Amino acid sequence: MSHHAIKAAGATVLAALFATTALAQDGPIRIGVVTPISGTYAGIAQQVTWGLELAAKEVNAAGGIAGRQIELIYEDSEANPAVAVQKAEKLFAVENVDFLTGTVNSGATLAVGQVAERAGKLIATTVSFADSITGDKCSPNVFRVNARAGQQSAALAAWLKQQKPGSKVYYLGPDYEMGRSTVAAFRSNAEAVGAESVGEVFAPLDSKDYSQYFGALRAARPDVLYTSVAGNDTVRLFTQMDEFGVSQNLTILGASGTVTSQNIGAIGDAAEGFITGVGYSTLIDSPENREFVEKFRAANGADPDLYGADSYGLIYAYKAAVEKAGSTDSEAVRMALEGLEWQTPQGVKTIRAGDHQAVQPMYVVQVRGGQFTIADRIAGEDAIGADACERF
């Protein structure tokens, strides 16, 4: 090969390398979504999907993130942490996603967080409640933009102290990380305001028969039942409690994922009176939320719930962080997310740098006449609680 031919070949290789680099910089920003498209939490995943897609469509229509379009790549976690790990590994290693979200059950979020650490990538949950995610099991690679169990419990306990002081409380949660964490968080907050704990039980995920727990519940003679079951499990629990007369003369409180716009229709009259502490409601009276609800309904033919709202808000948090960092590099984005303040449908949120937990206003919401109504509002600073993360 001649000297000129070698130079020409070298120039061709260099041109190809520069073209590949330019494509990598100018191509889409890939966000992986590992979420339970099938299984008991499929309704929650639907809201996650709707929220992400609405925000991504808006951002892309406005020019993207630093001129790059967002591409969402989905994998079904089946509400199974082991499956979620496999799908996350695929998204990081094969699909080369820049960022990952979508995890619903807390066990999956914790497991996928470990995958993210090994891959040197970042994830954010918009759903999982377990305090441990941003507490004693926190990770420098994991963020949470939704309210954790402690924030919800602080709002509920404030209502309990005012409306039912000195109540006897019984607890029924799903038997995994989220269920035990939410029960522990509310029990701690309830006892701090003078409530008496009279018993607890944890049922397997996707339980078909809750009546086996009703004898112990009745024997404890509580005034209040706290539960953190979610999805289709809520439909079965509330329907069976109504059929067996267990819910008569019993105030039912619960986690914000227990009764949502996705399952309230199936629960029907059995949801009447249910009270929860939430980080979002369609009833929040602000220009930002009214506009969001209108756009969400137009796009999906349904109201947003907290999962849809928080997933929508995450895209804008990530956009702000990438533009602040000037890069999708994980370390640069992590630094930009820490302390980030941004506008969401439920108000201004801040990601606390010390534990990667979003600070936000909380609301006490009650079901009346088949509809959610706002009963109280708790300032974000009053609900957030102490930073318990010691890993970073």
SVG drawing of the C-alpha trace seen along z (x, -y; Angstrom):
<svg xmlns="http://www.w3.org/2000/svg" viewBox="-71 -29 76 47">
<polyline fill="none" stroke="black" stroke-width="0.4" points="0.0,0.0 1.4,-3.4 2.1,-6.2 -0.9,-8.2 -3.1,-5.1 -2.2,-4.6 -2.9,-8.3 -6.2,-8.0 -7.1,-4.9 -6.1,-6.5 -8.2,-9.6 -11.2,-7.4 -10.8,-5.6 -10.5,-8.9 -13.5,-10.3 -15.5,-7.3 -14.4,-7.7 -15.3,-11.4 -18.7,-10.6 -19.4,-7.9 -18.5,-10.3 -20.6,-13.0 -23.5,-10.6 -23.1,-9.6 -23.2,-13.2 -26.0,-14.3 -28.1,-11.1 -31.1,-10.6 -30.7,-10.5 -31.8,-7.0 -33.8,-6.5 -34.5,-2.9 -37.8,-2.1 -37.9,1.1 -41.5,1.3 -44.2,4.0 -46.1,3.9 -47.7,7.1 -48.8,8.4 -50.5,6.9 -48.8,3.5 -49.6,3.1 -52.0,0.3 -49.3,-1.7 -46.9,-1.0 -49.6,-2.4 -49.5,-5.7 -45.7,-5.7 -45.7,-5.2 -48.3,-7.9 -46.4,-10.4 -43.0,-9.7 -44.3,-9.7 -46.3,-13.0 -43.2,-14.8 -40.9,-13.3 -43.2,-14.3 -43.3,-17.9 -39.6,-18.1 -38.9,-16.7 -41.4,-19.1 -39.6,-22.0 -36.2,-20.9 -35.2,-18.1 -32.5,-18.2 -29.6,-20.3 -30.8,-19.7 -31.1,-15.9 -34.4,-14.0 -35.5,-11.7 -35.9,-8.0 -37.7,-5.8 -36.9,-2.1 -39.2,0.2 -38.7,3.6 -41.3,5.5 -40.1,6.2 -43.2,8.3 -43.1,6.7 -40.2,9.2 -36.9,7.8 -34.9,10.7 -36.5,10.0 -36.0,6.2 -32.3,6.8 -32.0,8.8 -33.8,6.2 -31.8,3.4 -28.5,5.1 -29.7,5.5 -30.7,1.8 -27.3,0.7 -25.1,3.2 -26.9,3.8 -29.1,0.8 -26.5,-1.6 -29.2,-3.8 -28.0,-7.0 -30.4,-6.9 -33.0,-4.4 -36.4,-4.8 -39.7,-3.0 -39.2,-0.6 -42.3,-0.3 -42.0,2.2 -39.3,1.2 -37.4,4.5 -36.9,3.9 -35.7,0.3 -33.1,1.5 -31.9,4.4 -31.7,2.2 -29.9,-0.4 -27.1,2.1 -27.0,2.8 -26.7,-0.9 -23.8,-1.2 -21.9,1.6 -22.6,0.1 -21.7,-3.4 -25.1,-4.7 -28.0,-6.5 -31.6,-5.5 -34.5,-7.3 -37.8,-5.9 -41.0,-7.8 -43.1,-5.3 -41.3,-3.2 -42.2,-4.2 -39.7,-2.3 -37.8,-4.7 -34.7,-2.5 -34.2,-3.5 -33.0,-7.0 -32.3,-5.9 -30.1,-3.1 -29.9,-1.4 -29.3,-4.6 -27.0,-4.6 -25.0,-7.4 -26.5,-6.2 -30.2,-6.2 -32.6,-9.2 -36.2,-9.4 -38.5,-12.2 -41.7,-10.9 -42.6,-11.1 -41.3,-8.3 -43.3,-6.5 -42.1,-8.8 -43.4,-11.9 -46.8,-10.3 -47.0,-9.1 -46.2,-12.5 -49.1,-14.0 -51.4,-11.2 -50.3,-11.4 -51.0,-15.1 -54.6,-14.3 -54.9,-11.5 -53.8,-13.7 -56.4,-16.3 -59.4,-14.1 -59.0,-10.9 -56.7,-11.5 -55.7,-8.4 -56.9,-5.9 -56.1,-2.2 -54.4,-1.3 -54.1,2.1 -51.7,2.5 -52.0,4.7 -49.2,4.5 -47.9,6.6 -45.1,8.9 -42.0,7.3 -39.8,4.3 -42.4,1.6 -45.1,3.1 -42.9,3.5 -41.3,0.1 -44.6,-1.8 -46.1,-0.1 -43.1,-0.9 -43.0,-4.5 -46.7,-5.1 -46.6,-3.2 -43.7,-5.4 -45.5,-8.6 -48.9,-7.5 -47.4,-6.5 -45.6,-9.9 -48.9,-11.7 -50.5,-9.4 -52.0,-6.5 -51.9,-3.0 -50.7,-0.1 -52.8,3.0 -51.5,5.5 -50.1,6.1 -50.1,8.7 -48.3,8.9 -49.9,10.7 -48.1,12.2 -48.1,10.0 -51.0,10.9 -53.1,12.5 -56.4,13.8 -58.0,14.3 -57.7,11.7 -60.5,13.1 -58.0,15.3 -56.7,12.2 -60.0,10.7 -60.4,12.7 -57.2,11.3 -58.2,7.8 -61.6,8.0 -60.1,9.4 -57.7,6.4 -60.8,4.0 -59.0,1.1 -60.6,-2.2 -58.2,-2.7 -56.8,-0.3 -53.6,-1.3 -52.8,0.6 -50.2,0.2 -51.5,2.9 -51.6,1.6 -52.9,2.3 -55.2,5.3 -54.5,6.3 -56.4,3.3 -59.4,4.2 -59.5,7.7 -58.8,6.5 -61.4,3.6 -64.0,5.7 -63.6,8.6 -63.6,6.3 -66.9,4.8 -68.4,8.3 -67.5,9.5 -68.5,6.3 -65.0,5.7 -64.9,2.1 -68.0,1.0 -67.1,-1.5 -63.5,-1.4 -61.5,-4.3 -59.2,-3.1 -56.0,-5.0 -53.3,-3.9 -50.3,-4.6 -50.7,-6.8 -50.6,-3.9 -53.4,-2.0 -56.4,-3.7 -55.6,-5.5 -57.4,-6.7 -56.3,-3.3 -58.3,-1.1 -60.9,-3.3 -63.5,-2.4 -63.0,1.4 -63.1,0.9 -66.4,-1.1 -68.3,-2.0 -65.8,0.0 -63.3,-2.9 -65.6,-5.4 -64.0,-7.3 -60.4,-6.1 -57.8,-8.6 -54.2,-8.9 -51.2,-11.2 -50.0,-12.0 -47.6,-14.1 -50.0,-14.7 -53.7,-15.3 -55.5,-16.4 -57.3,-18.9 -54.1,-20.9 -55.3,-24.4 -52.4,-25.9 -52.0,-27.0 -49.2,-24.4 -51.4,-21.6 -54.5,-22.6 -52.6,-22.8 -50.9,-19.4 -54.3,-17.7 -55.8,-19.0 -52.9,-17.8 -52.8,-14.4 -56.5,-13.8 -56.3,-14.9 -53.4,-12.5 -54.6,-9.5 -58.3,-9.8 -57.8,-9.4 -56.8,-11.5 -53.2,-11.4 -52.4,-10.0 -49.3,-10.5 -47.3,-8.0 -48.2,-9.8 -47.4,-13.2 -44.1,-12.2 -43.0,-10.3 -43.9,-13.4 -41.9,-15.6 -38.8,-13.3 -38.2,-14.0 -38.0,-17.7 -35.7,-17.1 -33.4,-15.0 -33.6,-17.7 -32.6,-20.4 -29.7,-18.3 -28.3,-17.4 -28.4,-20.9 -26.8,-22.2 -24.1,-19.5 -23.6,-20.1 -23.4,-16.3 -25.2,-13.0 -22.1,-11.7 -23.4,-10.0 -21.0,-11.7 -21.8,-15.1 -25.6,-14.5 -25.4,-13.2 -23.8,-16.4 -26.4,-18.4 -29.3,-16.5 -28.0,-17.0 -29.8,-20.1 -31.7,-20.5 -34.9,-22.7 -37.5,-22.4 -41.1,-23.1 -43.6,-20.2 -47.4,-19.9 -47.6,-19.6 -45.3,-22.6 -41.6,-23.3 -39.5,-20.3 -35.9,-20.1 -33.7,-17.0 -31.9,-16.8 -28.2,-16.3 -27.6,-14.3 -29.9,-11.4 -31.3,-12.1 -34.8,-12.4 -37.2,-14.9 -38.7,-17.5 -42.2,-18.5 -45.6,-19.6 -47.8,-16.8 -51.6,-16.5 -54.1,-14.5 -56.7,-13.2 -60.0,-11.5 -62.4,-9.6 -65.9,-11.1 -68.7,-10.2 -66.3,-8.1 -64.0,-11.1 -60.7,-12.3 -61.0,-15.4 -58.1,-17.4 -58.5,-17.5 -55.2,-19.1 -51.8,-20.3 -48.4,-19.8 -45.4,-21.8 -42.5,-19.9 -40.1,-20.9 -42.5,-19.5 -42.9,-16.2 -39.4,-15.3 -37.8,-14.0 -34.1,-13.6 -31.5,-12.6 -30.6,-9.0 -28.3,-8.2 -24.7,-7.5 -23.2,-6.1 -22.3,-9.4"/>
</svg>
